[in-house]
Amino acid sequence: MWKSVLVGALLAIVLVVAASVGGYLYVRAAGGTADAQQQDRVVLIFESPAEDGATVAALVSVVAGDRMQDVSPDSTVTIEGTSRSKLSDAFVYGGGRAVVRALGTPENGGPTAYVAVPEAVWRAALEGTTSVKVTVPERVTVFDGSTLIAIPSGEQTLTASVAATLLRSLPYMGEQGRAKLRRELDSRLAKALVAASRGIEQIDTDLSDETLELWVENHLVTATARPVE
């Protein structure tokens, strides 16, 4: 009798352990799947102050798989709780998550994550840079609150101050030149972000730290090696 009881107890223990291991592996696999799905479509935002001082989404792109797709911050969208309708303004009403909501659900219905890069982070990434160039389509003049800054047309080195001026001036450029310059800025700032060794912890994102690192390594690096669509 005692032998039967002992065998039954041992069998029960084995079943509990097996169930626990199976549950752990299932949760781990499900978590891995969720992480992989989050990396498939990420809205990349570079923040910058608008003329009124509010921090907006100055550059918006969708990194889908290994491609970067530029999205105009001037796109007309619905922003919950406000009558404003520019995508860039959505950032004021909830940061990166509000921008994702304003963009809507993709056709495949998959999850969309966001990575919002503060101005201080992309400025730090560009500090001391002398090799990054962009082509400015037309002369721009921007008042930064204390100084009138002018940048001539043609090829320019993308320093932090030049990038800040160009981002403020984008809405006032001709549509064709504005779109081309915006794609260049998307690419250059994303590459600077990849190369940066500091400030990553200041990025606002709904990805976990581990998933953010994987996304940069597995997707953003490849996407920045290709032309922005």
MINU-461500 format. One line per field, with one value per residue: chain; z, y, x of N, C-alpha, C, O in turn; residue number from 1; residue in one letter. Coordinates in pm, whole numbers, padded with zeros to 5 digits. Layout:
chain <- (A; ...)
n_z <- (Z; ...)
n_y <- (Y; ...)
n_x <- (X; ...)
ca_z <- (Z; ...)
ca_y <- (Y; ...)
ca_x <- (X; ...)
c_z <- (Z; ...)
c_y <- (Y; ...)
c_x <- (X; ...)
o_z <- (Z; ...)
o_y <- (Y; ...)
o_x <- (X; ...)
n <- (NUM; ...)
res <- (a; ...)
This chain:
chain <- (A; A; A; A; A; A; A; A; A; A; A; A; A; A; A; A; A; A; A; A; A; A; A; A; A; A; A; A; A; A; A; A; A; A; A; A; A; A; A; A; A; A; A; A; A; A; A; A; A; A; A; A; A; A; A; A; A; A; A; A; A; A; A; A; A; A; A; A; A; A; A; A; A; A; A; A; A; A; A; A; A; A; A; A; A; A; A; A; A; A; A; A; A; A; A; A; A; A; A; A; A; A; A; A; A; A; A; A; A; A; A; A; A; A; A; A; A; A; A; A; A; A; A; A; A; A; A; A; A; A; A; A; A; A; A; A; A; A; A; A; A; A; A; A; A; A; A; A; A; A; A; A; A; A; A; A; A; A; A; A; A; A; A; A; A; A; A; A; A; A; A; A; A; A; A; A; A; A; A; A; A; A; A; A; A; A; A; A; A; A; A; A; A; A; A; A; A; A; A; A; A; A; A; A; A; A; A; A; A; A; A; A; A; A; A; A; A; A; A; A; A; A; A; A; A; A; A; A; A)
n_z <- (00000; 00094; -00091; -00328; -00275; -00263; -00525; -00661; -00561; -00653; -00928; -00948; -00882; -01097; -01306; -01235; -01249; -01522; -01637; -01546; -01668; -01931; -01943; -01894; -02119; -02314; -02252; -02284; -02554; -02663; -02578; -02721; -02979; -02972; -02933; -03175; -03353; -03279; -03371; -03641; -03745; -03690; -03577; -03634; -03478; -03483; -03257; -03223; -03142; -03231; -03388; -03193; -02967; -02870; -02841; -03118; -03360; -03568; -03774; -03927; -03977; -04105; -04011; -04167; -04149; -04312; -04433; -04471; -04458; -04549; -04384; -04420; -04188; -04211; -04285; -04300; -04030; -03782; -03459; -03146; -02913; -02983; -03212; -03389; -03680; -03798; -03847; -03715; -03492; -03332; -03154; -02938; -02792; -02653; -02711; -02870; -02884; -02939; -03194; -03333; -03300; -03447; -03702; -03756; -03794; -03956; -04283; -04261; -04005; -03799; -03497; -03403; -03306; -03137; -03162; -03021; -03061; -02864; -02901; -02775; -02782; -03060; -03132; -02978; -03103; -03345; -03282; -03339; -03583; -03911; -04155; -04248; -04488; -04641; -04900; -04946; -05076; -05126; -05029; -04681; -04410; -04069; -03763; -03444; -03201; -03083; -03264; -03612; -03843; -04130; -04401; -04685; -05017; -05157; -05105; -04767; -04453; -04206; -03917; -03567; -03517; -03775; -03855; -03674; -03760; -04023; -03977; -03859; -04071; -04269; -04311; -04465; -04710; -05067; -05191; -05332; -05299; -05022; -04950; -05052; -04906; -04653; -04656; -04679; -04433; -04259; -04311; -04250; -03979; -03862; -03917; -03766; -03516; -03498; -03493; -03260; -02930; -02693; -02493; -02571; -02372; -02316; -02502; -02592; -02592; -02665; -02674; -02515; -02339; -02430; -02667; -02811; -02860; -03019; -03234; -03341; -03417; -03589; -03774; -03809; -03875; -04123; -04267; -04282; -04459; -04703; -04957; -04841; -04867)
n_y <- (-00122; 00126; 00147; 00187; 00434; 00595; 00573; 00692; 00954; 01033; 01024; 01226; 01448; 01449; 01507; 01765; 01909; 01873; 02006; 02264; 02325; 02303; 02510; 02731; 02724; 02770; 03029; 03166; 03121; 03246; 03506; 03555; 03549; 03770; 03975; 03954; 04023; 04288; 04408; 04408; 04625; 04947; 05272; 05536; 05823; 06151; 06397; 06749; 07100; 07302; 07619; 07742; 07645; 07401; 07052; 06850; 06587; 06592; 06453; 06163; 05821; 05493; 05196; 04917; 04589; 04563; 04809; 05164; 05389; 05700; 05928; 06198; 06461; 06650; 06525; 06475; 06384; 06216; 06331; 06225; 06391; 06653; 06933; 06961; 06856; 06776; 06538; 06570; 06719; 06538; 06428; 06599; 06533; 06293; 06175; 05929; 05710; 05834; 05928; 05687; 05595; 05793; 05739; 05502; 05159; 04917; 04753; 04478; 04434; 04392; 04447; 04776; 04936; 05205; 05433; 05702; 05967; 06192; 06543; 06611; 06371; 06304; 06529; 06500; 06273; 06377; 06562; 06703; 06580; 06562; 06450; 06384; 06459; 06666; 06764; 07077; 07203; 07467; 07806; 07867; 08039; 08085; 08181; 08139; 08215; 08385; 08442; 08504; 08259; 08154; 07929; 07838; 07716; 07390; 07147; 07059; 07029; 06816; 06925; 06942; 07188; 07274; 07069; 07112; 07364; 07305; 07124; 07287; 07452; 07297; 07285; 07513; 07490; 07419; 07163; 06933; 06956; 06959; 06701; 06539; 06630; 06567; 06286; 06243; 06348; 06173; 05937; 06011; 06092; 05859; 05686; 05811; 05765; 05488; 05466; 05596; 05587; 05659; 05786; 05626; 05522; 05728; 05733; 05730; 05469; 05192; 04948; 04683; 04707; 04507; 04423; 04661; 04689; 04462; 04528; 04756; 04635; 04426; 04532; 04825; 04888; 04758; 04881; 05149; 05128; 05130; 05317; 05563; 05517)
n_x <- (00083; 00185; 00384; 00242; 00127; 00357; 00458; 00248; 00266; 00515; 00465; 00277; 00435; 00614; 00438; 00352; 00594; 00650; 00434; 00484; 00730; 00652; 00464; 00630; 00798; 00609; 00517; 00759; 00808; 00584; 00632; 00867; 00765; 00594; 00783; 00923; 00719; 00672; 00903; 00867; 00727; 00785; 00739; 00941; 01048; 01169; 01218; 01149; 01145; 00864; 00773; 00620; 00728; 00642; 00707; 00731; 00658; 00897; 01020; 00900; 00898; 00829; 00960; 00951; 00998; 01289; 01300; 01288; 01028; 00930; 00715; 00505; 00515; 00322; 00094; -00258; -00450; -00655; -00668; -00718; -00925; -00873; -00889; -00691; -00506; -00269; -00015; 00232; 00160; 00032; 00204; 00219; -00001; 00031; 00272; 00487; 00310; 00065; 00113; 00134; -00131; -00263; -00171; -00295; -00419; -00217; -00253; -00211; -00280; -00104; 00096; 00209; 00495; 00671; 00948; 01076; 01289; 01450; 01536; 01779; 01917; 01955; 02097; 02331; 02431; 02506; 02697; 03012; 03029; 03152; 03137; 02886; 02651; 02398; 02169; 02054; 01761; 01681; 01750; 01727; 01576; 01557; 01411; 01529; 01432; 01606; 01802; 01848; 01877; 02046; 02067; 02237; 02143; 02225; 02493; 02539; 02709; 02588; 02551; 02459; 02330; 02267; 02092; 01880; 01791; 01710; 01501; 01313; 01258; 01148; 00856; 00814; 00927; 00930; 00712; 00820; 01103; 01108; 01016; 01221; 01447; 01359; 01359; 01631; 01717; 01582; 01726; 01997; 01989; 01895; 02107; 02305; 02198; 02223; 02499; 02562; 02692; 02588; 02317; 02106; 01946; 01777; 01583; 01241; 01020; 00798; 00904; 01081; 01398; 01572; 01446; 01452; 01728; 01768; 01605; 01736; 01979; 01894; 01713; 01708; 01974; 02007; 01801; 01884; 02089; 01981; 01803; 01569; 01227)
ca_z <- (00000; 00100; -00220; -00426; -00242; -00300; -00672; -00702; -00526; -00748; -01058; -00939; -00886; -01235; -01389; -01201; -01307; -01667; -01669; -01520; -01775; -02055; -01935; -01907; -02259; -02393; -02227; -02344; -02700; -02694; -02562; -02833; -03096; -02956; -02958; -03319; -03420; -03251; -03452; -03783; -03786; -03586; -03617; -03584; -03466; -03433; -03195; -03233; -03108; -03337; -03365; -03069; -02855; -02839; -02902; -03215; -03439; -03683; -03876; -03898; -04078; -04062; -04043; -04187; -04184; -04332; -04518; -04408; -04541; -04497; -04368; -04403; -04061; -04245; -04323; -04228; -03951; -03672; -03330; -03044; -02808; -03031; -03349; -03474; -03776; -03856; -03779; -03625; -03369; -03249; -03051; -02822; -02719; -02606; -02753; -02980; -02891; -03005; -03337; -03384; -03309; -03556; -03829; -03776; -03800; -04090; -04354; -04213; -03870; -03702; -03397; -03439; -03193; -03170; -03105; -03029; -03027; -02821; -02969; -02708; -02823; -03197; -03133; -02926; -03203; -03455; -03233; -03390; -03713; -04023; -04280; -04288; -04576; -04701; -05004; -04914; -05208; -05141; -04913; -04574; -04301; -03955; -03638; -03336; -03078; -03049; -03378; -03746; -03899; -04273; -04459; -04831; -05086; -05195; -05010; -04637; -04348; -04114; -03776; -03485; -03536; -03911; -03853; -03602; -03847; -04135; -03930; -03839; -04198; -04363; -04352; -04551; -04838; -05172; -05158; -05386; -05230; -04882; -04937; -05077; -04792; -04537; -04667; -04645; -04288; -04199; -04325; -04181; -03834; -03821; -03918; -03650; -03400; -03497; -03460; -03128; -02819; -02570; -02506; -02609; -02259; -02310; -02607; -02546; -02676; -02597; -02682; -02400; -02367; -02510; -02800; -02879; -02908; -03129; -03349; -03400; -03479; -03691; -03872; -03840; -03943; -04263; -04330; -04311; -04569; -04826; -04972; -04775; -04967)
ca_y <- (00000; 00244; 00155; 00247; 00577; 00660; 00581; 00794; 01087; 01063; 01051; 01360; 01547; 01453; 01576; 01908; 01966; 01876; 02114; 02393; 02347; 02328; 02645; 02828; 02726; 02832; 03174; 03218; 03121; 03351; 03633; 03571; 03581; 03909; 04061; 03952; 04099; 04430; 04456; 04407; 04755; 05044; 05413; 05606; 05965; 06242; 06509; 06882; 07202; 07384; 07762; 07783; 07587; 07267; 06945; 06779; 06483; 06666; 06351; 06037; 05716; 05359; 05093; 04794; 04490; 04623; 04927; 05288; 05457; 05834; 05972; 06344; 06511; 06737; 06442; 06502; 06268; 06244; 06326; 06216; 06493; 06785; 06964; 06964; 06745; 06746; 06425; 06617; 06770; 06427; 06401; 06683; 06476; 06157; 06122; 05834; 05628; 05913; 05929; 05555; 05594; 05881; 05672; 05397; 05019; 04877; 04661; 04341; 04427; 04360; 04551; 04883; 04994; 05335; 05474; 05848; 06011; 06333; 06631; 06603; 06247; 06312; 06634; 06439; 06181; 06455; 06652; 06674; 06514; 06646; 06373; 06362; 06568; 06668; 06866; 07169; 07239; 07611; 07882; 07873; 08134; 08049; 08254; 08038; 08278; 08491; 08468; 08468; 08167; 08131; 07819; 07846; 07592; 07310; 07046; 07113; 06934; 06806; 06938; 06946; 07315; 07276; 06979; 07179; 07469; 07243; 07065; 07398; 07517; 07203; 07318; 07630; 07461; 07363; 07025; 06834; 06967; 06925; 06555; 06483; 06662; 06493; 06149; 06247; 06366; 06045; 05842; 06056; 06089; 05719; 05632; 05868; 05696; 05355; 05480; 05660; 05496; 05715; 05847; 05532; 05503; 05841; 05717; 05690; 05360; 05089; 04825; 04656; 04738; 04399; 04425; 04780; 04655; 04366; 04600; 04836; 04546; 04340; 04602; 04962; 04890; 04722; 04981; 05272; 05101; 05139; 05447; 05578; 05518)
ca_x <- (00000; 00273; 00456; 00150; 00115; 00482; 00461; 00149; 00319; 00624; 00402; 00215; 00543; 00663; 00338; 00355; 00716; 00634; 00340; 00551; 00829; 00579; 00408; 00740; 00842; 00504; 00522; 00881; 00789; 00486; 00701; 00958; 00685; 00549; 00899; 00950; 00613; 00693; 01014; 00831; 00675; 00817; 00733; 01059; 01016; 01272; 01149; 01210; 01046; 00804; 00791; 00554; 00800; 00593; 00784; 00649; 00723; 00950; 01042; 00830; 00915; 00790; 01059; 00874; 01098; 01421; 01286; 01240; 00929; 00906; 00577; 00505; 00456; 00210; -00020; -00382; -00493; -00746; -00600; -00822; -00931; -00832; -00931; -00572; -00512; -00138; 00048; 00338; 00100; -00018; 00304; 00188; -00115; 00054; 00402; 00494; 00189; -00039; 00148; 00095; -00278; -00304; -00139; -00395; -00377; -00172; -00342; -00196; -00333; 00000; 00124; 00301; 00567; 00728; 01076; 01080; 01424; 01451; 01633; 01910; 01984; 02008; 02201; 02454; 02480; 02563; 02803; 03146; 03023; 03196; 03130; 02747; 02609; 02265; 02154; 01945; 01707; 01665; 01799; 01627; 01602; 01472; 01435; 01529; 01390; 01700; 01890; 01800; 01976; 02028; 02145; 02225; 02110; 02340; 02538; 02575; 02744; 02475; 02582; 02338; 02261; 02210; 01977; 01771; 01739; 01640; 01376; 01217; 01227; 01084; 00719; 00808; 00992; 00846; 00674; 00912; 01232; 01086; 01008; 01354; 01532; 01309; 01409; 01775; 01729; 01543; 01836; 02118; 01970; 01885; 02243; 02374; 02145; 02284; 02642; 02580; 02721; 02533; 02186; 02001; 01855; 01684; 01483; 01108; 00972; 00721; 00981; 01167; 01538; 01629; 01386; 01504; 01863; 01753; 01549; 01843; 02077; 01837; 01630; 01745; 02104; 01983; 01714; 01961; 02182; 01902; 01735; 01438; 01118)
c_z <- (00000; -00029; -00327; -00404; -00286; -00451; -00723; -00675; -00624; -00885; -01061; -00950; -01028; -01324; -01363; -01263; -01458; -01711; -01652; -01630; -01906; -02058; -01954; -02052; -02347; -02378; -02293; -02495; -02741; -02682; -02676; -02959; -03091; -02985; -03107; -03394; -03399; -03337; -03599; -03833; -03671; -03644; -03551; -03591; -03416; -03386; -03216; -03197; -03231; -03303; -03235; -02946; -02817; -02910; -02991; -03281; -03569; -03801; -03834; -04012; -04018; -04107; -04046; -04236; -04191; -04426; -04435; -04504; -04478; -04491; -04343; -04269; -04086; -04287; -04237; -04160; -03849; -03542; -03222; -02942; -02852; -03172; -03444; -03564; -03847; -03775; -03679; -03491; -03277; -03133; -02923; -02732; -02678; -02658; -02868; -02995; -02961; -03155; -03401; -03400; -03427; -03693; -03859; -03785; -03940; -04151; -04301; -04069; -03763; -03605; -03450; -03312; -03232; -03099; -03128; -02976; -02989; -02894; -02907; -02753; -02965; -03212; -03086; -03029; -03318; -03412; -03286; -03524; -03823; -04158; -04330; -04368; -04615; -04808; -04975; -05046; -05232; -05016; -04808; -04468; -04189; -03834; -03523; -03201; -03035; -03169; -03508; -03813; -04045; -04317; -04610; -04891; -05123; -05085; -04880; -04542; -04244; -03969; -03698; -03508; -03674; -03917; -03786; -03688; -03962; -04093; -03909; -03972; -04296; -04405; -04452; -04686; -04940; -05150; -05206; -05314; -05084; -04862; -04955; -04958; -04668; -04539; -04635; -04495; -04213; -04196; -04243; -04029; -03783; -03818; -03798; -03522; -03385; -03447; -03319; -03020; -02687; -02598; -02540; -02498; -02246; -02414; -02545; -02642; -02596; -02617; -02552; -02438; -02459; -02653; -02880; -02937; -03028; -03254; -03419; -03478; -03600; -03802; -03911; -03914; -04092; -04335; -04367; -04422; -04705; -04837; -04899; -04882; -04945)
c_y <- (00126; 00262; 00221; 00397; 00652; 00677; 00688; 00934; 01129; 01099; 01190; 01470; 01563; 01530; 01726; 01975; 01978; 01989; 02250; 02426; 02379; 02468; 02752; 02840; 02793; 02983; 03235; 03227; 03230; 03488; 03661; 03610; 03726; 04006; 04069; 04033; 04249; 04489; 04471; 04543; 04853; 05185; 05484; 05756; 06041; 06369; 06640; 06986; 07275; 07531; 07810; 07721; 07447; 07162; 06862; 06667; 06547; 06575; 06224; 05941; 05584; 05263; 04961; 04687; 04557; 04743; 05044; 05360; 05593; 05863; 06123; 06382; 06602; 06659; 06477; 06376; 06313; 06227; 06332; 06331; 06632; 06807; 06973; 06841; 06717; 06636; 06470; 06661; 06659; 06400; 06479; 06617; 06330; 06094; 06024; 05749; 05702; 05922; 05797; 05548; 05677; 05817; 05561; 05258; 04983; 04773; 04519; 04323; 04397; 04474; 04654; 04939; 05132; 05354; 05624; 05898; 06159; 06414; 06619; 06481; 06258; 06425; 06577; 06345; 06254; 06544; 06608; 06605; 06610; 06575; 06350; 06483; 06554; 06776; 06950; 07224; 07389; 07681; 07891; 07972; 08105; 08131; 08155; 08095; 08391; 08533; 08426; 08384; 08142; 08017; 07826; 07712; 07517; 07212; 07111; 07000; 06935; 06806; 06942; 07074; 07325; 07187; 07045; 07288; 07412; 07184; 07173; 07458; 07427; 07243; 07432; 07610; 07413; 07214; 06922; 06835; 06927; 06773; 06490; 06507; 06584; 06348; 06142; 06260; 06239; 05950; 05883; 06050; 05945; 05653; 05683; 05799; 05557; 05363; 05533; 05555; 05549; 05771; 05753; 05515; 05616; 05832; 05672; 05584; 05265; 04952; 04805; 04690; 04634; 04401; 04547; 04752; 04561; 04435; 04684; 04747; 04472; 04413; 04740; 04970; 04860; 04828; 05108; 05252; 05111; 05277; 05450; 05591; 05636)
c_x <- (00086; 00351; 00370; 00135; 00239; 00493; 00365; 00199; 00428; 00567; 00340; 00320; 00595; 00567; 00337; 00475; 00704; 00543; 00403; 00650; 00760; 00520; 00513; 00783; 00738; 00507; 00644; 00867; 00692; 00549; 00795; 00885; 00639; 00663; 00928; 00847; 00632; 00804; 00977; 00784; 00695; 00811; 00851; 01035; 01139; 01202; 01226; 01105; 00994; 00824; 00728; 00619; 00756; 00679; 00693; 00728; 00772; 00978; 00970; 00857; 00868; 00899; 00983; 00970; 01234; 01415; 01238; 01146; 00898; 00756; 00579; 00443; 00337; 00086; -00142; -00431; -00597; -00670; -00706; -00811; -00890; -00883; -00811; -00568; -00379; -00071; 00154; 00283; 00050; 00077; 00275; 00084; -00093; 00181; 00392; 00371; 00077; -00012; 00108; -00057; -00326; -00277; -00238; -00333; -00332; -00264; -00332; -00243; -00232; 00025; 00222; 00363; 00616; 00861; 01086; 01214; 01422; 01559; 01771; 01988; 02039; 02109; 02335; 02515; 02549; 02680; 02940; 03148; 03066; 03179; 02988; 02699; 02463; 02263; 02032; 01890; 01694; 01715; 01689; 01672; 01503; 01512; 01423; 01488; 01481; 01786; 01824; 01909; 01944; 02120; 02127; 02186; 02239; 02380; 02586; 02614; 02633; 02524; 02450; 02260; 02197; 02085; 01857; 01707; 01659; 01506; 01270; 01172; 01153; 00943; 00709; 00876; 00890; 00826; 00776; 01048; 01221; 01085; 01144; 01448; 01488; 01358; 01558; 01795; 01689; 01662; 01957; 02103; 01958; 02023; 02323; 02328; 02208; 02428; 02664; 02604; 02666; 02395; 02073; 01899; 01754; 01572; 01350; 01055; 00885; 00784; 01060; 01311; 01600; 01576; 01433; 01643; 01856; 01700; 01655; 01939; 02020; 01763; 01682; 01879; 02087; 01902; 01792; 02063; 02112; 01839; 01602; 01331; 01024)
o_z <- (-00079; -00071; -00406; -00498; -00342; -00500; -00814; -00757; -00670; -00951; -01161; -01017; -01075; -01409; -01456; -01322; -01516; -01809; -01731; -01679; -01981; -02160; -02022; -02103; -02442; -02477; -02351; -02557; -02841; -02764; -02724; -03038; -03191; -03053; -03160; -03488; -03491; -03372; -03674; -03951; -03568; -03748; -03428; -03697; -03320; -03463; -03225; -03219; -03324; -03202; -03173; -02834; -02740; -03025; -02945; -03261; -03666; -03916; -03719; -04129; -03896; -04226; -03942; -04349; -04090; -04491; -04341; -04618; -04366; -04580; -04253; -04239; -03994; -04321; -04117; -04225; -03832; -03516; -03208; -02893; -02768; -03243; -03564; -03528; -03945; -03652; -03571; -03388; -03158; -03026; -02813; -02612; -02670; -02650; -02952; -03107; -03035; -03234; -03511; -03502; -03498; -03788; -03976; -03783; -04036; -04081; -04296; -04018; -03647; -03628; -03532; -03221; -03348; -02991; -03241; -02860; -03075; -02942; -02979; -02762; -02989; -03297; -03147; -03041; -03381; -03497; -03278; -03576; -03828; -04263; -04441; -04320; -04621; -04807; -04978; -05122; -05347; -04908; -04839; -04441; -04210; -03806; -03506; -03098; -02961; -03174; -03514; -03837; -04081; -04277; -04658; -04826; -05121; -04985; -04882; -04548; -04198; -03907; -03758; -03518; -03688; -03976; -03836; -03690; -03996; -04166; -03938; -03984; -04395; -04524; -04519; -04767; -04906; -05096; -05131; -05275; -05028; -04768; -04882; -04915; -04588; -04435; -04572; -04436; -04115; -04093; -04173; -03959; -03673; -03728; -03737; -03431; -03275; -03370; -03264; -03020; -02581; -02712; -02540; -02523; -02173; -02413; -02458; -02762; -02473; -02582; -02489; -02557; -02553; -02749; -03001; -03051; -03125; -03366; -03541; -03591; -03701; -03913; -04029; -04007; -04177; -04450; -04472; -04473; -04809; -04736; -04897; -04976; -05020)
o_y <- (00218; 00374; 00301; 00477; 00762; 00783; 00763; 01024; 01243; 01191; 01261; 01571; 01675; 01608; 01806; 02083; 02079; 02058; 02341; 02539; 02467; 02536; 02852; 02950; 02863; 03057; 03344; 03325; 03299; 03576; 03774; 03691; 03797; 04107; 04177; 04105; 04328; 04607; 04538; 04574; 04843; 05213; 05492; 05811; 06000; 06438; 06642; 06962; 07305; 07563; 07905; 07742; 07379; 07181; 06810; 06655; 06556; 06615; 06182; 05975; 05567; 05250; 04901; 04693; 04603; 04776; 05029; 05388; 05600; 05826; 06169; 06341; 06630; 06719; 06504; 06273; 06432; 06120; 06432; 06362; 06720; 06712; 06991; 06735; 06643; 06639; 06413; 06645; 06681; 06356; 06432; 06641; 06252; 05972; 06032; 05719; 05641; 05924; 05796; 05499; 05638; 05839; 05529; 05243; 05016; 04711; 04447; 04212; 04377; 04587; 04623; 04983; 05172; 05298; 05669; 05874; 06244; 06359; 06617; 06485; 06226; 06417; 06602; 06336; 06200; 06595; 06491; 06573; 06724; 06635; 06302; 06596; 06443; 06868; 06901; 07286; 07434; 07621; 07918; 07987; 08102; 08149; 08093; 08031; 08481; 08645; 08325; 08433; 08112; 08010; 07821; 07609; 07575; 07197; 07206; 06890; 07041; 06701; 06946; 07071; 07379; 07226; 07035; 07302; 07463; 07194; 07152; 07510; 07475; 07237; 07447; 07702; 07372; 07147; 06833; 06731; 06869; 06723; 06398; 06416; 06540; 06293; 06046; 06192; 06202; 05891; 05800; 06007; 05914; 05575; 05609; 05776; 05515; 05279; 05518; 05449; 05492; 05801; 05793; 05497; 05602; 05912; 05585; 05610; 05258; 04850; 04902; 04702; 04667; 04384; 04538; 04789; 04578; 04406; 04684; 04778; 04456; 04361; 04769; 05050; 04927; 04862; 05167; 05349; 05101; 05346; 05350; 05669; 05653)
o_x <- (00065; 00380; 00419; 00132; 00228; 00532; 00397; 00178; 00432; 00615; 00348; 00299; 00617; 00610; 00324; 00464; 00742; 00570; 00380; 00654; 00801; 00525; 00489; 00803; 00772; 00501; 00636; 00907; 00714; 00523; 00805; 00932; 00643; 00643; 00954; 00881; 00611; 00799; 01048; 00799; 00629; 00870; 00860; 01004; 01203; 01136; 01348; 00986; 01069; 00886; 00776; 00573; 00825; 00719; 00591; 00849; 00697; 00961; 00980; 00841; 00867; 00926; 00955; 01019; 01287; 01514; 01159; 01183; 00845; 00681; 00649; 00331; 00259; -00016; -00130; -00450; -00623; -00614; -00777; -00703; -00874; -00916; -00828; -00620; -00376; -00070; 00164; 00348; 00029; 00034; 00303; 00080; -00188; 00197; 00303; 00330; 00000; -00106; 00053; -00106; -00419; -00353; -00262; -00211; -00402; -00344; -00432; -00246; -00268; -00020; 00308; 00293; 00604; 00885; 01101; 01248; 01395; 01658; 01871; 02111; 02156; 02198; 02439; 02637; 02640; 02753; 02978; 03255; 03021; 03204; 02969; 02705; 02410; 02345; 01919; 01965; 01696; 01721; 01573; 01791; 01382; 01630; 01318; 01507; 01442; 01837; 01753; 02019; 01830; 02236; 02014; 02193; 02348; 02309; 02664; 02559; 02590; 02537; 02342; 02137; 02088; 01985; 01745; 01585; 01553; 01408; 01152; 01061; 01100; 00911; 00606; 00882; 00779; 00914; 00814; 01100; 01314; 01146; 01180; 01518; 01571; 01396; 01604; 01880; 01753; 01694; 02015; 02194; 02004; 02053; 02399; 02407; 02243; 02474; 02773; 02542; 02692; 02360; 01957; 01780; 01656; 01479; 01348; 01045; 00897; 00724; 01100; 01342; 01672; 01652; 01453; 01671; 01929; 01743; 01664; 01976; 02088; 01752; 01699; 01894; 02145; 01931; 01767; 02118; 02176; 01824; 01530; 01345; 00927)
n <- (1; 2; 3; 4; 5; 6; 7; 8; 9; 10; 11; 12; 13; 14; 15; 16; 17; 18; 19; 20; 21; 22; 23; 24; 25; 26; 27; 28; 29; 30; 31; 32; 33; 34; 35; 36; 37; 38; 39; 40; 41; 42; 43; 44; 45; 46; 47; 48; 49; 50; 51; 52; 53; 54; 55; 56; 57; 58; 59; 60; 61; 62; 63; 64; 65; 66; 67; 68; 69; 70; 71; 72; 73; 74; 75; 76; 77; 78; 79; 80; 81; 82; 83; 84; 85; 86; 87; 88; 89; 90; 91; 92; 93; 94; 95; 96; 97; 98; 99; 100; 101; 102; 103; 104; 105; 106; 107; 108; 109; 110; 111; 112; 113; 114; 115; 116; 117; 118; 119; 120; 121; 122; 123; 124; 125; 126; 127; 128; 129; 130; 131; 132; 133; 134; 135; 136; 137; 138; 139; 140; 141; 142; 143; 144; 145; 146; 147; 148; 149; 150; 151; 152; 153; 154; 155; 156; 157; 158; 159; 160; 161; 162; 163; 164; 165; 166; 167; 168; 169; 170; 171; 172; 173; 174; 175; 176; 177; 178; 179; 180; 181; 182; 183; 184; 185; 186; 187; 188; 189; 190; 191; 192; 193; 194; 195; 196; 197; 198; 199; 200; 201; 202; 203; 204; 205; 206; 207; 208; 209; 210; 211; 212; 213; 214; 215; 216; 217; 218; 219; 220; 221; 222; 223; 224; 225; 226; 227; 228; 229)
res <- (m; w; k; s; v; l; v; g; a; l; l; a; i; v; l; v; v; a; a; s; v; g; g; y; l; y; v; r; a; a; g; g; t; a; d; a; q; q; q; d; r; v; v; l; i; f; e; s; p; a; e; d; g; a; t; v; a; a; l; v; s; v; v; a; g; d; r; m; q; d; v; s; p; d; s; t; v; t; i; e; g; t; s; r; s; k; l; s; d; a; f; v; y; g; g; g; r; a; v; v; r; a; l; g; t; p; e; n; g; g; p; t; a; y; v; a; v; p; e; a; v; w; r; a; a; l; e; g; t; t; s; v; k; v; t; v; p; e; r; v; t; v; f; d; g; s; t; l; i; a; i; p; s; g; e; q; t; l; t; a; s; v; a; a; t; l; l; r; s; l; p; y; m; g; e; q; g; r; a; k; l; r; r; e; l; d; s; r; l; a; k; a; l; v; a; a; s; r; g; i; e; q; i; d; t; d; l; s; d; e; t; l; e; l; w; v; e; n; h; l; v; t; a; t; a; r; p; v; e)
